[in-house]
């Protein structure tokens, strides 16, 4: 069930970066797991796209462009030098940045140039995935916002009947097949089911236990699409317009030259800490437009669209994936903290394997990302 259309959420609205920032050589613990997941998911997505029909490939527009990360904070220079050395990326000094022709920030003190990042149309991927799952018999209900998940009385009755059944086999079959939950939609639809997967990221948090609501923060990101006076093809750019700002991100689409630029959450009235994706703030649009001038040698950009998408930041900035222990049969795959494009496929596979009772492909996800790491005391 999707509260909106298939590609109307944050995934369909983002710029289409495929930018795996974390490197295995530069990580430990949960970050090391994220590095492995990002490498796996990039390969998974690329393999999925390669196997699609040409019409889908054209719509997705997947192309490897490379990427650039610019830094305005002098204290971060040693960290970037170390990361570049460990990952094989190219470190850029201030002079290197000033000599660039396509994109340049005069205030940047250093940067890293990556070869691997690519770009695509996320909405195109979602349409292709929709056709794939529908062909396998999956029913997708759109414009159906879930407002409640409640315990099913029939499940309790079935469990009781199973205990009293004369045959052990008969008891096991009766209990396993009984619905546990009723999912209720805003339009009045009700679905009785055995399992529920919460994969809504920043939406629907109010359906979760209080301990999990307390560690998940819906976060609104604003984005603009703009045309530049001259067409300059370039790759992805990660950038901070101020040392204390939230990271800005930019790409220029190869097929039409339109620049997609998002960020400046620090200027939002509430720092973007809400789930209202209909709220587009003009002063944030104005600042993003101004920042394009900084990056493109003072050119005047023509803004053709502005919109928002909702991310979900977890308290420890890592995904929350797996069963909800106090709600048997309910599972989570949320909290991607802006990295869903390169982390959600492995985590989605993990939850699917758990629902099926299969051996999980990546046991480390249980160790690092389990909802159990947030105890009831975290609500304080």
N, C-alpha and C positions, 0 to 999 in steps of 0.2 A: 504494500500500500504506500502510495506517495501522496503527500499533502498537495503537491502541485503537479506540473507536468514532468515528464521523464528528465528533461534537461533544464528545469527551471531553478534548481537549487544552486549551491555554491559551485559544485563541479561544473555545471553547464555555463556558469557565469565567469569562471576565472580565465586568466589570460592564456592558459595552455602551456605553462612551463613544465618541462620534464627535467628538473634540475636536482640531481642527487648530490647534495652538498657534503654529507658526512662521509668521511673516508675511513676504511677499516684500520688503516695505519695510524689514524689520528683519534681513536676512540677506545672506550673501555665500557664494560657493563652494558647498560641499556643503550648507550650511544653506539657501541659496537654491534649490537643486535640491529639497531636502526640502519647502520651502514650495510649490513648483509641483506636486510629486507629491501632497502632501496635499490641495491644492485640487482637483486632478484626480480623486483617488480618492474624496473625499467626494461629488463630483458623480456619479461612476461608480456608487457604491453606492446613492445616492439614486435614480438613474435605473433601476437594476436592481430596486429595491424597488417603484418606481412601476409597473413593467410586470408585476408578479406578480399572481396570482389573489388574491381577497380573503381566502381562508383563510390564505394565506401571510402577507399583510400583518398580519392579526390576530395571528398567532403571533409575528411580528417586533416588533410594537408600536413602530414607528419614529415618533418625535415630536420636533420641535424644541423644546428647553427653555431654551436659553441656558446660560451657564456662568459660574462665578466662580472666580477664582484668588486665594487669600489668602496673604499673606507675613508671616512673623514676624521677618524680618531687616531692621533699619533701613537697612543698607547697600544693600539691593536697591531701595529706594524710587525713586532717580533712574532706575534701569533700567526699572522698571515704568511710571513716568511717561512715559518716552520711548517705550516700546512702545505704550502706550495712545494716545499722540498719533499715532504712525505708522500704527496699525491702525484708528483710529476707535473703539476700544473705550472704555468709560467707566472712568476712574481713580477708585478709591475711597480716600478718606482714612480715617484711624482713626475719625473721627466718623461718616462715611458707613456704615462697617461696624457700628458700635455702634447705629445707628438702624435697622438691618435687622430685620424681624420674623421671617423664616423661619429663617435660618441666620446665626449670628453667632459670631465668635471674639473674646473680649475682649482676648486677647493679640496679635492681628493688628495690624500697624502700617499696612498698606495692602493694596490689592488691585486687581484688574481685573475688570470685568463684561463678558462677551462675549455677543453676540446669536446667533451662529451654531451653537454646539454642540447636538447632539441625542443621543438615546439610543435603544437598540434591544436586542433579544435576539440576540446573535451566533449562538447555537445555531440559532435560526430561520432566519437567513441561510444557514447551512451546509446545513441540510436542503433549502432551496430550490435552492441551488447543486448539491447532490447530484442532485436530480431533473433539473435542467437538463443536467448532463453525462452522466447515464445515458441520457437521451433522445437524446443525440448519439453513443451507442455506447461511452462510456468505462466500463471495468470498474473498480469501486472495491472493493478487498479490505480489510476491516477485521479487527481482532484478529490482525494479521500483522506482527509486529515484524521489521524487517530487521536481520540480524546480520552480514552480510558482502556486499561487492560485489567480485567477483573477475574477472580477465581471462578471456575465453572463448577456449579453444583453437581453436574453430571459426572465430573471427574471424581468428586468425593464419593458419590453413590457407586460408581464403577469400582473404585478401590475397595469399598466395603463388600460389594458383590464378589470381587476377586478373592478376598480373604475367606468368604463362606463357600466358595465353589468347591465341589467335590474333587475335581481333577486339578492337579497342580498346573498342568499345561493350559487348561482352560482358564485358570486364575491368572497365569502370566499373560496370556493373550488378551484377556479382558482389560487388565490394568495398563498394558502397553498401548492399546489402541484408544483409550479414553481421552477425550480432550481435557486439558488442565485449565485452559485460559479462554476467555472471550475477549476478543479485540473489537472495540466499538469505535466506529467512525463518526465524524461530525454529521454526516448525512443520514445517520440512523442505522447504517449497515452493521451487522454483527457477524463475526467469524469465530467459530469455536475451533480451537487448535491445541495441539500438544506442545508446540514450541513457538516461541516468539523471539525474533532477533531485532534488537534496537540498533539500527544502522543509520540513524538520522543525524548523527554528529551534533551540530548546534541546536537542532530542533527537538522538540518532544522530551526535553530533559525532565519536565514535570511528571512524566510517567515513571520515573525511576525512584528507587529508595532515597531517603533524605541524605544518607552518607555519600551517595554518588552525585546527587544534585549539588552538594556542597563543594565538590572538587572539579566540577565542569563549568566553564564559563563561555557562553555564546559570545562571539566576537565578530562585529560587523566590519568588513573591509570594503572600501569604496574604490571604484575603478573608473577610468575614463578611456574612451577610444578617440584618437585624434589623427588628423592628417597633417603632414609636414609639407612645406612648400617644395621640397625636393625629395625624391624617393631614394633613401639610402638603406639598403638591406643590411641588417645586423642581427646578432643573436640576442640571447637573454641577458638582462642586466639586473643584478641585485645591488641595491644602493641605499644609503641612508642620507636623507636630505639634511639632517642635523645629527650630531653625535648622540643625542638622547631620543631620537625619533624611532618609531617602529619601522622595520625594514621596508623599503619601497622596492617594487619589482616592475620590470619593463621588458617588453619584447616588441619587435616590429614584424608583423605578419608578412611572409614572403609573397603570398598570392596577391595582395592588394596594397602593401606598403603601409597599412594602418598600424599605428602604434597603440598598444594596450599598456596602460600604466596605472598601477594601483599602489595605495599606501596612505601615508599621512594620518594614521589613526590618532596620533598624539594631538591633532588639531580638532578632533571631533568633540562635541560638547560633553560627552561622557566617555571619551577615549574609545568609542566604538563598542562598549561593553553592553550589548543588547542583541536581540535576534530580529530586529525590525528591518528586513531587507528592502522595504519600500522607502526608507528614509535616506534620501540623497541630500547631502549638505553642500550648498553652493560654495561656501568658503573653502571646503576641502577640494572641490573641483577646481577652484581658482588657484589654489596652491599647487595642485598637481600640474596644472597648465604652466605655471611659472617654473616649476622644476624641469619641465621638458625644455624650456629655454636654456636652463643651466647645462643640460646634458647635450643639447644640439646647437651649441655655439650661438645662442641668442635668437634662434629662429622663432617666429610666431606660429604656434600650433593652432589648428582649427579643431575644436572639440566637437565631435559628431554624436557622442553618446556618453552618458554617465549612469552608473548603476552600482548596486551593492550585492555582496554575497556574504553568507554567514559561515564562519569557521567555528571550531570548538577547541578551546585551549584547556588542557587538563592542568591540575595543580603542579605536577612535576614535569609537564610538557612532553609526556610520553603517551602513546595510545593506551586505551583501556579496553581490553579484549578478553572475552571469555564468559563463563556462566556467572549469573547473579545468584549467590549461594542462598539468599533468603527467599528467592523466587524460583523454585525448581522448574526448569524448562525454559527460562528466559536467559537470553545471552546479549552481550554488548559488543559493538565494534564502533567505538567513538573516540573522541579526544585526539584528533590527528594534528592539532596545533599548527595548521597551515601546510602540512606535508602530506595530505591525503593522496595526491597524485603519484607519490612514490612509496607509499607505505600501506595503502588500504587493500591492495590485492592479496598480499600474503596474509594479512590479518583476517580478511573475509574468508579465505580458504581455511584458515585455522578454525574459525567458528563453524563453518560448514562441516568440517571433519568431526568436531565435537558433537554437533547435533546428530550426526550419523553414527556416532559411537566408533568411528574409525581411528586408527593410529594417526596421531598428528604428525605432520611433516616437519614442524619446527617446534620442538618441546620448549625451547628457550622463551617462546612467547608466553607460555604459562608462568615461567619463572619471573619474567620482567614486567609483563603487561597485565597480569591478572587483576580484575576488580577487587580481589581480596586484599591487595596492598593498602587499600583505604579502609580503615576500621571505622566503627561507629563513632569513635571519639573524634574523627576528622570533621564532624559536623559542627564542632565548637568553634 
